[in-house]
């Protein structure tokens, strides 16, 4: 199974050898996931603090 990674500006596409579809992930989604993951690490949460919480609240997500 081969995988290709293609950067199309603000989205990323991963292609596999099987022809079952395509998944695209926007930069904003990766940033949100990284921010949420950072809040799970002791010490990092206090550094990110309000920025991550503000972003999550703007997107309507609940903690």
Backbone bond lengths (Angstrom), bond angles and torsions (degrees), N, CA, C in turn:
res aa  C-N    CA-C-N  psi(-1)  N-CA   C-N-CA  omega(-1)  CA-C   N-CA-C  phi
1 X - - - 1.445 - - 1.527 107.83 -
2 X 1.315 116.26 124.19 1.459 120.03 177.60 1.520 109.62 -107.01
3 X 1.314 114.54 147.14 1.461 119.80 178.82 1.518 108.68 -126.15
4 X 1.312 115.96 137.39 1.448 122.13 174.35 1.515 108.25 -115.60
5 X 1.311 115.11 149.77 1.461 120.65 177.87 1.516 106.98 -121.99
6 X 1.301 117.64 123.29 1.460 122.08 -176.96 1.524 109.90 -121.31
7 X 1.315 116.41 129.09 1.462 122.31 178.72 1.525 108.07 -100.75
8 X 1.330 116.31 117.03 1.467 121.18 178.90 1.524 109.96 -114.29
9 X 1.295 117.40 55.84 1.461 119.64 -179.75 1.506 111.37 78.67
10 X 1.309 117.62 -99.26 1.456 121.53 -176.11 1.514 113.97 -99.79
11 X 1.314 118.29 3.50 1.459 120.31 177.16 1.518 109.59 -131.75
12 X 1.311 115.46 157.60 1.453 121.49 179.29 1.515 108.13 -124.95
13 X 1.316 116.41 139.39 1.453 120.87 179.49 1.515 108.40 -123.04
14 X 1.318 116.39 132.08 1.459 121.83 176.18 1.517 107.20 -108.42
15 X 1.325 116.16 121.63 1.455 121.03 179.74 1.521 109.09 -104.37
16 X 1.301 117.36 134.99 1.454 122.04 173.88 1.517 108.31 -115.08
17 X 1.324 116.03 163.08 1.453 120.08 -177.37 1.527 112.71 -66.89
18 X 1.328 117.51 -23.80 1.457 120.23 177.56 1.526 108.89 -80.03
19 X 1.304 116.83 139.54 1.461 120.98 -178.09 1.522 110.40 -93.99
20 X 1.346 116.04 68.93 1.459 119.38 -177.87 1.522 112.34 -112.38
21 X 1.308 117.85 -0.94 1.457 119.41 178.29 1.512 112.79 141.36
22 X 1.309 114.56 -169.06 1.457 121.56 -175.37 1.526 109.14 -141.44
23 X 1.317 116.11 141.19 1.462 121.47 176.84 1.520 107.47 -120.59
24 X 1.321 115.94 127.23 1.466 120.87 176.94 1.521 108.31 -117.10
25 X 1.331 115.44 136.72 1.464 121.17 -179.56 1.525 107.84 -124.79
26 X 1.319 116.97 121.06 1.468 121.87 -179.43 1.525 110.47 -76.76
27 X 1.325 116.13 153.04 1.467 121.87 177.86 1.524 111.69 -54.14
28 X 1.319 116.28 -39.41 1.460 120.51 -178.48 1.520 111.39 -61.98
29 X 1.319 116.62 -37.55 1.468 120.93 179.58 1.525 110.14 -66.31
30 X 1.326 116.58 -43.93 1.463 120.72 178.34 1.526 110.00 -62.32
31 X 1.332 117.24 -41.08 1.465 121.14 179.51 1.523 111.36 -63.57
32 X 1.320 116.95 -41.16 1.465 120.51 179.53 1.521 110.55 -65.77
33 X 1.322 116.86 -45.24 1.465 120.54 179.86 1.525 110.27 -62.61
34 X 1.334 117.09 -43.03 1.467 120.41 178.77 1.523 110.95 -63.73
35 X 1.324 116.84 -40.71 1.464 120.51 178.73 1.511 112.15 -64.23
36 X 1.327 116.16 -42.83 1.464 119.94 178.52 1.525 111.13 -66.59
37 X 1.336 116.84 -38.88 1.463 119.97 178.11 1.527 110.65 -65.55
38 X 1.328 116.63 -37.11 1.467 120.44 179.87 1.522 111.54 -63.55
39 X 1.321 117.20 -32.05 1.465 119.29 -179.94 1.519 112.19 -69.88
40 X 1.322 117.32 -13.18 1.463 121.61 178.51 1.524 112.27 -85.71
41 X 1.341 118.21 -9.46 1.462 122.63 -177.18 1.527 109.16 -98.39
42 X 1.333 116.09 125.98 1.464 120.27 178.59 1.525 110.21 -59.31
43 X 1.316 116.80 134.69 1.454 121.88 179.42 1.511 113.06 92.14
44 X 1.313 117.25 -39.84 1.463 120.48 179.57 1.520 109.90 -74.24
45 X 1.301 116.11 -35.74 1.466 120.32 -178.85 1.523 111.10 -57.94
46 X 1.319 116.42 -42.81 1.465 118.93 -178.70 1.522 111.55 -68.73
47 X 1.330 118.07 -27.72 1.457 121.11 177.62 1.522 110.70 -73.08
48 X 1.332 116.52 -43.21 1.464 120.74 -178.61 1.514 110.16 -74.36
49 X 1.315 114.73 -43.13 1.457 122.73 175.38 1.506 116.29 41.23
50 X 1.308 115.12 -115.79 1.453 121.81 -171.50 1.520 113.73 -68.85
51 X 1.320 118.37 -27.79 1.465 120.59 -178.27 1.521 110.40 -61.77
52 X 1.320 116.89 -50.10 1.459 120.71 -179.99 1.515 110.88 -65.46
53 X 1.316 117.09 -45.54 1.463 120.38 -179.90 1.523 111.45 -62.04
54 X 1.328 116.83 -38.57 1.463 120.93 179.25 1.526 110.67 -66.09
55 X 1.333 116.80 -43.45 1.461 120.99 178.82 1.519 110.90 -62.29
56 X 1.313 116.53 -45.97 1.461 120.92 -179.83 1.523 110.51 -62.74
57 X 1.320 117.43 -41.11 1.467 119.85 -179.21 1.524 111.62 -68.49
58 X 1.328 117.51 -34.37 1.467 120.40 177.47 1.524 111.41 -66.07
59 X 1.313 116.33 -30.93 1.461 120.36 -179.48 1.517 111.87 -85.53
60 X 1.317 116.27 -2.91 1.455 120.16 176.49 1.508 114.40 79.74
61 X 1.329 117.16 18.71 1.458 120.75 179.99 1.516 109.19 -89.84
62 X 1.305 116.24 148.05 1.466 122.10 178.65 1.521 109.11 -104.95
63 X 1.342 116.88 145.96 1.475 120.98 175.83 1.500 110.42 -76.10
